[in-house]
């Protein structure tokens, strides 16, 4: 994770300009009480009317100057803070994308959404208005104290006594708020997770009539979030009156003691007027301290959340010295491949050789390890035993990008993006696939007809996760997306389960005409794999049977029994 201090050092010249504008603006503020002093002492007290126009021009000049330099100050702080926040969010998203599948298996989507959006926004605020106001409060207060000291050392003691009290209360409040912000951040992530899951799975919730249960679950988190925010409010309410009492009493005390000094002739009435104006000017920085510490504590807590994500490292990494293939043909070899995850044996001693351009069928009961074969082939997980070769090269030595670009995958859980039909099909090679190829891919996947019946045809917007489409329609668009990628290896992981038999048979016929492509077909139906050059039957992560449709039929084993159940014949 790139440290915030490094960002500040890289942008020091921009911050220097913004702080320069801030200094000029505050300095102009400090001139205003001096003009007030002269108006009272010289114009009113001594009758020097000839300097009155000059003093009025001074007031006008101060007002215009404050507007100009105040605008430049805020715009510069906002711009540089936005640029840094944009880079922080980009780097965070890049890091999350680099993490391995195991991390996403154990982390809620809502939590990651909170980190990418809410927590970065809080850091953004700390780099813009919070940092700007902190600098302004410090400089503003320092200059006012100098001006007050020069006006009258006796009255100067009043703000000097008041300010440490305000600072002490601010520190006490910040300590109490630190733990509260940590809890609020965690509960915000949990609330986002519940909302995201329910909105994504709204059909399932309604299908099982679980709306009331899910509402109660959401309300429990919502109530907890409310309670934590009320806990925060109680801390603020406890300390805010103390800030206000001190800041409101300060000008009053100055007037009382200052008036006494005017009567004694120790200071002029103009000096008192200027001092009162300064004391009222020092009020807002003192009031801001608590609020600034409050927001700064939230930003620090958010930064710690981001650090927690950055402490996670990808298990699957690029090889130190990658061996790139000049031209991927698609020859796949599994040599005694085993896989263990979290102490559980998933695959055990899987071996096969799939020549380029041939088709491998994989069958087995649920949990037999069929999809895990694809996961290790794409290096979602690395094998714990044996090795996998692509065109004779260990895939752990290949660049990840080349390996995954060489495989077009149709997953069990079809995911379509909230975009047009055409852009979803072009997803594998966006920018390279032409409209004609999109149409051809949809035709091969038996999706062209229903797409062309849509109102906007290929430009029809698909809702989130393909909402509005049937399961079969989503599967066919997903198959078209894999075909359009034109990868040397095509993997279909139970990708026709939602299709009727006729449509499935037609797609299989179309895919047989796709030559020079190595195919791995995973399915529960015999009809999906019967034409494969070799069929593997997995059981408990091991190869229980292997052979062609005919040889497996003759063995009268698991495959034969499955054929009997499904009504398939030789």
Residue pairs with C-beta under 8 A, 6 or more apart in sequence:
1 91
1 95
1 306
1 307
1 310
2 87
2 88
2 91
4 84
4 123
4 127
4 303
7 84
7 87
7 88
7 127
8 15
11 80
11 83
11 84
14 76
14 79
14 80
15 76
15 77
15 80
17 72
17 76
18 72
18 73
18 76
18 77
18 80
18 132
19 135
21 69
21 70
21 72
21 73
21 76
22 69
22 73
22 132
22 135
22 136
22 139
23 139
24 65
24 69
25 65
25 66
25 69
25 70
25 73
26 136
26 139
26 140
26 143
27 143
28 62
28 65
28 66
28 69
29 62
29 66
29 140
29 281
30 143
30 144
30 147
31 58
31 62
32 59
32 62
32 277
33 147
33 273
33 274
33 275
33 277
33 278
33 281
34 274
35 55
35 58
35 59
35 62
36 270
36 273
36 274
36 277
37 268
37 270
37 271
37 273
37 274
38 51
38 55
38 270
39 52
39 55
39 270
40 268
40 269
40 270
40 273
41 268
41 269
41 270
41 271
42 48
42 51
42 270
43 49
43 51
43 52
43 55
45 268
45 269
45 270
73 132
74 129
74 132
77 127
77 128
77 129
77 131
77 132
78 128
78 129
80 127
81 124
81 125
81 127
81 128
81 131
82 124
82 128
84 124
84 127
85 120
85 121
85 123
85 124
85 127
88 120
88 123
88 124
88 306
89 116
89 120
92 115
92 116
92 120
92 306
92 309
92 310
93 116
95 309
95 310
96 112
96 116
96 309
98 314
99 312
99 313
99 314
100 314
100 315
100 316
100 380
100 381
101 316
101 375
101 380
101 381
102 315
102 341
102 381
103 312
103 314
108 189
108 190
108 193
109 193
109 196
109 197
110 189
110 190
110 191
110 192
110 193
110 194
110 195
110 196
110 197
111 189
111 190
111 192
111 193
112 309
113 192
113 196
114 185
114 188
114 189
114 192
115 189
115 305
115 306
115 309
118 185
118 188
118 302
119 185
119 302
119 303
119 305
119 306
120 302
120 306
122 295
122 298
122 299
122 301
122 302
123 299
123 302
123 303
123 306
125 295
125 299
126 295
126 296
126 299
126 300
130 292
130 295
130 296
130 299
133 288
133 292
134 292
134 296
136 285
137 285
137 288
137 289
137 292
140 281
140 282
140 285
141 163
141 282
141 285
141 286
144 159
144 278
144 281
144 282
145 156
145 159
145 160
145 282
147 278
148 155
148 156
148 159
148 275
148 278
148 279
148 282
149 156
151 267
151 271
151 274
151 275
151 278
152 258
152 261
152 266
152 267
152 271
152 275
154 257
154 261
154 266
155 254
155 257
155 258
155 261
155 267
155 275
158 250
158 253
158 254
158 257
158 279
159 250
159 279
159 282
162 246
162 250
162 286
163 282
163 286
165 246
166 243
166 246
166 247
166 286
166 289
167 289
169 239
169 242
169 243
169 290
170 239
170 243
170 289
170 290
170 293
171 293
172 239
173 235
173 236
173 238
173 239
173 290
173 293
173 294
174 293
174 294
174 296
174 297
176 235
177 232
177 235
177 293
177 294
177 297
177 298
178 297
178 300
178 301
180 228
180 231
180 232
180 235
181 232
181 297
181 298
181 301
182 301
182 304
183 228
184 225
184 228
184 229
184 232
185 301
185 302
185 305
187 221
187 224
187 225
187 228
188 225
190 221
191 218
191 221
191 222
191 225
194 217
194 218
194 221
195 218
198 205
198 214
198 218
200 464
200 465
205 211
205 214
236 290
236 294
239 290
240 290
243 286
243 287
243 289
243 290
244 287
246 286
247 283
247 284
247 286
247 287
248 283
250 279
250 282
250 283
250 286
251 276
251 279
251 280
251 283
254 272
254 275
254 276
254 279
255 272
255 276
258 267
258 272
258 275
258 276
259 272
261 267
261 272
262 268
262 269
262 271
262 272
267 275
315 381
315 382
316 379
316 380
316 381
316 382
316 400
318 399
318 400
319 396
319 397
319 398
319 399
321 397
322 397
322 398
322 399
323 393
323 397
323 398
324 398
324 399
324 402
325 390
325 391
325 393
325 398
325 402
328 390
328 391
328 402
328 406
328 488
328 489
329 356
329 391
329 488
330 356
330 357
330 390
330 391
330 406
330 488
330 489
330 517
330 518
331 353
331 354
331 355
331 356
331 389
331 390
331 391
331 392
331 518
332 353
332 354
332 360
332 377
332 388
332 389
332 390
332 489
332 518
332 520
333 352
333 353
333 354
333 388
333 389
333 390
333 392
334 350
334 351
334 352
334 353
334 373
334 386
334 388
335 351
335 386
335 387
335 388
335 389
336 349
336 350
336 351
336 385
336 386
336 387
337 347
337 349
337 350
337 351
337 376
337 383
337 385
337 386
337 387
337 388
338 345
338 347
338 348
338 349
338 350
338 383
338 384
338 385
338 386
339 345
339 346
339 347
339 369
339 372
339 376
339 381
339 383
339 384
339 385
339 541
340 346
340 384
341 381
345 541
346 369
346 372
346 541
347 369
347 372
347 373
347 376
347 383
347 541
347 542
348 540
348 541
348 542
349 385
349 386
349 542
349 543
350 369
350 373
350 386
350 538
350 541
350 542
350 543
351 386
351 543
352 360
352 534
352 536
352 543
352 546
354 360
354 518
354 520
354 534
355 518
356 391
356 488
356 516
356 518
357 515
357 516
357 517
357 518
358 518
358 519
358 533
358 534
359 518
359 519
359 520
359 521
359 531
359 532
359 533
360 519
360 520
360 521
360 532
360 533
360 534
360 535
360 536
361 521
361 522
361 523
361 528
361 529
361 530
361 532
361 534
361 535
361 536
362 370
362 373
362 520
362 521
362 522
362 523
362 529
362 535
362 536
362 538
363 370
363 522
363 523
363 524
363 526
363 529
363 535
363 536
363 537
363 538
363 559
363 562
364 370
364 536
364 537
364 538
364 539
364 544
365 539
368 538
368 539
368 540
368 541
369 538
369 540
369 541
370 493
370 494
370 522
370 538
371 412
371 493
371 522
372 381
372 541
373 520
373 522
373 538
374 409
374 491
374 493
374 520
374 522
375 381
376 382
376 383
376 388
377 388
377 395
377 407
377 491
377 520
378 403
378 404
378 407
378 409
379 395
379 396
379 400
379 403
379 404
382 396
387 394
387 395
387 396
388 394
388 395
389 395
390 398
390 403
390 406
395 403
405 487
406 487
406 488
406 489
407 487
407 489
407 490
407 491
408 428
408 481
408 482
408 483
408 485
408 486
408 487
408 489
408 490
408 491
409 482
409 491
409 493
410 475
410 478
410 479
410 481
410 482
410 491
410 492
410 493
410 495
411 478
411 493
411 495
412 493
412 494
412 495
412 497
414 466
414 471
414 474
414 475
414 478
414 495
415 465
415 466
415 478
416 424
416 462
416 465
416 466
416 469
416 474
416 477
416 478
417 423
417 424
417 427
417 462
418 461
418 462
418 463
418 464
418 465
419 461
419 462
420 456
420 458
420 459
420 460
420 461
420 462
421 442
421 451
421 454
421 457
421 458
421 459
421 460
421 462
421 477
422 435
422 438
422 458
422 459
423 430
424 462
424 477
424 481
425 433
425 438
425 441
425 442
425 477
425 480
425 481
425 484
426 432
426 433
426 438
426 481
426 484
427 481
428 481
428 482
428 484
428 485
428 487
429 484
429 485
429 486
433 441
433 484
433 485
435 458
437 484
438 458
438 480
438 484
439 448
439 458
441 480
441 481
441 483
441 484
442 448
442 451
442 458
442 476
442 477
442 480
444 479
444 480
444 483
444 507
444 510
444 511
444 514
445 476
445 477
445 479
445 480
445 483
445 507
445 510
446 476
446 503
446 506
446 507
446 510
447 473
447 476
447 477
447 479
447 480
450 473
450 476
451 457
451 458
451 460
451 477
454 460
462 468
462 469
462 477
466 473
466 474
466 477
469 477
470 498
471 498
472 498
472 499
472 500
472 503
474 498
475 495
475 496
475 497
475 498
475 499
476 499
476 503
476 507
478 495
479 492
479 495
479 496
479 507
482 490
482 491
482 492
483 490
483 514
487 517
488 516
488 517
488 518
489 517
489 518
489 519
489 520
490 511
490 514
490 517
490 518
490 519
490 520
491 519
491 520
491 522
492 519
492 520
492 521
492 522
492 523
492 528
493 522
494 522
494 523
494 524
496 503
496 504
496 507
496 508
496 523
496 525
496 528
497 523
497 524
497 525
499 507
501 527
504 525
504 527
504 528
505 527
508 527
508 528
508 531
511 519
512 531
519 532
521 528
521 529
521 532
523 529
525 566
526 549
526 559
526 562
526 563
526 566
526 568
527 566
527 568
529 535
529 549
530 549
530 568
531 549
532 548
532 549
533 548
534 546
534 547
534 548
535 545
535 546
535 547
535 548
535 549
535 552
535 559
536 543
536 545
536 546
537 543
537 544
537 545
537 546
537 552
537 557
537 558
537 559
538 544
539 558
544 557
544 558
545 552
545 555
545 557
545 558
545 559
546 552
547 555
549 570
550 570
552 559
552 560
553 559
553 560
553 563
553 570
562 568
563 569
